[in-house]
Amino acid sequence: MLKTTLAIFICITIDILRDSPNMVTSGISAILVMQINMDSSYSRGKLRILGIVISGIYSIIFYYLFVGVLNVESLSLLYVILFSLFTIPLMIIFNLLKLSDGIAIGLIYYMLTCLSSSGISDPLIYVADRFINMTIGLCVSLFINWCPPLNALGRHYEKFKNK
């Protein structure tokens, strides 16, 4: 509890200092990555980063191919049909890379990039910003899980809680 609260605070503070347009995503990433120990946090964070990179590249290619090259109007019925059909190859890519646990996060980022107004306005910037925010959340969570004084405090809290 304490580690997650601290991670959220640190992430939001970093985002305020760097004047991030979206302060929420690094905090969300920290919440989703924070695990009971550093190894678990690292594994989960690695999966999220790979999911963002793969789906980010895929989303940019999809958007620029259909909107930029083939002139399909974004958010039109044809666009939504194509978007939906192209979830299949994305899931196949994750399976081929033996990252089936990353399919859900990959599809979420694909949807956010290709269907949200901020993603559609500039997919490249959107994907880069999401990647930066995810990296901040991951680094903060790993630091907090590593930090010896916080680990000692967490053990003390668990003993107190179990009494």
C-alpha positions as CSV (number, residue, x, y, z in Angstrom):
1,M,0.0,0.0,0.0
2,L,2.7,2.5,1.1
3,K,4.9,1.7,-1.9
4,T,2.1,2.1,-4.4
5,T,1.1,5.4,-2.8
6,L,4.6,6.7,-2.9
7,A,5.0,5.5,-6.6
8,I,1.9,7.4,-7.6
9,F,3.1,10.6,-5.9
10,I,6.6,10.4,-7.4
11,C,5.3,9.7,-10.9
12,I,2.8,12.6,-10.8
13,T,5.5,14.9,-9.4
14,I,7.9,13.9,-12.2
15,D,5.1,14.5,-14.8
16,I,4.3,18.0,-13.3
17,L,8.0,18.9,-13.4
18,R,8.3,17.8,-17.1
19,D,5.0,19.5,-18.0
20,S,3.5,16.3,-19.3
21,P,0.2,16.7,-21.2
22,N,-1.0,13.4,-19.5
23,M,0.0,13.1,-15.9
24,V,-2.1,10.0,-15.3
25,T,-0.4,7.4,-17.4
26,S,2.9,7.1,-15.6
27,G,1.0,6.8,-12.3
28,I,-1.2,4.1,-13.8
29,S,1.9,2.3,-15.1
30,A,3.5,2.4,-11.7
31,I,0.3,0.9,-10.2
32,L,0.2,-1.9,-12.8
33,V,3.9,-2.6,-12.5
34,M,4.2,-2.5,-8.7
35,Q,4.5,-6.0,-7.4
36,I,5.5,-7.6,-4.1
37,N,9.1,-7.8,-5.1
38,M,11.5,-6.3,-7.7
39,D,11.7,-9.4,-9.9
40,S,8.0,-9.5,-10.3
41,S,7.8,-5.8,-11.0
42,Y,10.6,-6.1,-13.6
43,S,8.9,-9.0,-15.4
44,R,5.6,-7.2,-15.5
45,G,7.2,-3.9,-16.5
46,K,9.2,-5.6,-19.3
47,L,6.0,-7.1,-20.7
48,R,4.2,-3.7,-20.6
49,I,7.1,-2.0,-22.4
50,L,7.3,-4.7,-25.0
51,G,3.5,-4.4,-25.4
52,I,3.7,-0.7,-25.9
53,V,6.6,-0.9,-28.3
54,I,5.0,-3.6,-30.5
55,S,1.5,-2.1,-30.5
56,G,2.8,1.4,-30.8
57,I,4.8,0.6,-34.0
58,Y,1.8,-1.5,-35.3
59,S,-0.6,1.4,-34.6
60,I,1.5,3.9,-36.3
61,I,1.9,1.7,-39.4
62,F,-1.9,1.0,-39.4
63,Y,-2.8,4.7,-39.1
64,Y,-0.4,6.0,-41.7
65,L,-1.2,3.2,-44.1
66,F,-4.9,3.6,-44.0
67,V,-5.3,7.3,-43.3
68,G,-2.2,8.7,-44.8
69,V,-1.7,6.5,-47.9
70,L,-5.2,5.0,-48.6
71,N,-7.1,8.1,-47.5
72,V,-9.5,6.3,-45.2
73,E,-11.2,8.8,-43.0
74,S,-10.3,8.2,-39.4
75,L,-13.2,6.9,-37.2
76,S,-15.4,6.2,-40.3
77,L,-17.2,2.9,-40.5
78,L,-14.6,1.6,-42.9
79,Y,-11.8,2.7,-40.6
80,V,-13.4,0.9,-37.6
81,I,-14.0,-2.2,-39.6
82,L,-10.3,-2.2,-40.7
83,F,-9.2,-1.4,-37.2
84,S,-11.2,-4.3,-35.8
85,L,-9.9,-6.8,-38.5
86,F,-6.3,-5.7,-37.8
87,T,-6.5,-6.7,-34.2
88,I,-6.1,-10.3,-35.5
89,P,-2.6,-9.8,-36.9
90,L,-1.5,-7.9,-33.8
91,M,-2.6,-10.8,-31.6
92,I,-0.7,-13.2,-33.9
93,I,2.4,-11.1,-33.7
94,F,2.3,-11.3,-29.9
95,N,1.8,-15.1,-30.0
96,L,4.6,-15.5,-32.5
97,L,6.9,-13.5,-30.2
98,K,5.8,-15.8,-27.3
99,L,4.3,-12.7,-25.5
100,S,0.7,-13.9,-25.2
101,D,0.5,-12.3,-21.8
102,G,1.0,-9.0,-23.5
103,I,-1.9,-9.3,-25.9
104,A,-4.4,-7.4,-23.7
105,I,-2.1,-4.5,-23.0
106,G,-1.1,-4.4,-26.7
107,L,-4.7,-4.3,-27.8
108,I,-5.5,-1.6,-25.3
109,Y,-2.6,0.6,-26.6
110,Y,-3.6,-0.1,-30.2
111,M,-7.1,1.1,-29.4
112,L,-5.9,4.1,-27.5
113,T,-3.6,5.1,-30.4
114,C,-6.0,4.5,-33.3
115,L,-9.3,5.5,-31.7
116,S,-8.7,8.2,-29.2
117,S,-8.6,11.9,-30.3
118,S,-5.1,12.4,-28.9
119,G,-3.8,9.3,-30.6
120,I,-5.4,10.2,-33.9
121,S,-4.2,13.8,-33.8
122,D,-0.5,12.6,-33.9
123,P,0.0,8.9,-33.4
124,L,3.8,9.2,-33.3
125,I,3.9,11.7,-30.5
126,Y,1.1,9.8,-28.7
127,V,3.0,6.5,-28.8
128,A,6.3,8.2,-27.7
129,D,4.6,10.0,-24.8
130,R,3.0,6.7,-23.7
131,F,6.3,5.0,-23.9
132,I,8.0,7.7,-21.8
133,N,5.2,7.6,-19.2
134,M,5.4,3.8,-19.0
135,T,9.2,3.9,-18.6
136,I,8.8,6.5,-15.8
137,G,6.2,4.3,-14.0
138,L,8.4,1.2,-14.4
139,C,11.6,2.9,-13.1
140,V,9.8,4.4,-10.1
141,S,8.2,1.1,-9.2
142,L,11.6,-0.7,-9.6
143,F,13.3,1.9,-7.5
144,I,10.7,1.7,-4.7
145,N,10.9,-2.1,-4.7
146,W,14.7,-2.0,-4.5
147,C,15.0,0.7,-1.9
148,P,16.2,-1.0,1.3
149,P,14.6,1.5,3.8
150,L,11.2,1.1,2.1
151,N,11.6,-2.7,2.2
152,A,12.3,-2.6,5.9
153,L,9.3,-0.3,6.5
154,G,7.1,-2.6,4.4
155,R,8.2,-5.6,6.5
156,H,7.5,-3.7,9.7
157,Y,4.1,-2.7,8.4
158,E,3.2,-6.3,7.4
159,K,4.2,-7.5,10.9
160,F,2.1,-4.8,12.5
161,K,-0.9,-5.5,10.2
162,N,-0.8,-9.3,10.9
163,K,-1.0,-8.8,14.7
